């Protein structure tokens, strides 16, 4: 009897090891959305390469669709910006544009996908190619933005007015959300996708949490089955006197956002978190708290004096 019991215990102990041994990790780095994207997944050894390549294809697909600098031989954002009438595009691009318009509505215009030409002005300033716009030019940019709109008719889209479409504030997060959906549909729960540090999706690390260090803190936070988005002025910036010039635009003022230095958001919907992080850089803390409460999002925010504001004192975040 004891011998049988011992054999049974050994079988129960060894069986999970054999089950786990059928899974292997695959990791690598690809370049999309003008940044390095780190991919790490663990799945069935016979399928892990397929899953990895499919994840890469999702990023490459949306990178090409949302590119506003080259047409990539397809009808994409660049094509829309350089056409006068309707352009038929992939439905996937229509879906990203609609998500951007939803973000604009939910943030009362603090996220606006038509800031493309305005963003280029400040990027030129950062690179020393022009002077800061005077009040007349800023008012002209405001009028241009206010009098422009995106028109969608089925799979056709056009810009009415002189503004330019720029989906940079949502495209990575949108692609990341589809990557996460794909992985979960295939029962993959061990994944870590770092899309240039501004959009990160984390599953379960051996059933537990992933540790994430914050750039402006010596501590770490722990995330399981959640997404993190970050917007910060530190990546692309310069100074004119004491005025900080950077790439995150307040669409209502048509100038660089000034409210905060960095915004970290943790939740479950990476596409909206990406857009919210951009918008929150020019919103008040009360406005941010209202949106976060409605959407089950936690925040850690640093003001320009590096004072931190957080929705919770807890360091553990789980959304699965």
Buried (B, 14 or more C-beta within 10 A) or exposed (E): EEEEEEEEEEEEEEEEEEEEEEBEEBEEEBEBBEBEBBBBBBBBEEBBEEBBEBBBEBBBBBBBBBBBEEBBEBBBBBBBBEEEEBBEBBEBBBBBBEBBBBBBEBBEBBBBBBBBBBBBBBBEBBEEEEEBBEEEEBEBBBEBBBEBEBEBEEBBBBBEBBBBBBBBBBBBBBBBBBBBEBBBEBEBBBBBBBBBBBBBBBBBBEEEBBEBEBEEEEEEBBBBBBBBBBBBBEBBBEEEEEEBBBBBBBBBEBBBBBBBBBBBBBBBBBBBBBBBBBBBBBBEBEBBBEBBEEBEBBBBBBEEEEEEBEBEEEBEBEBE
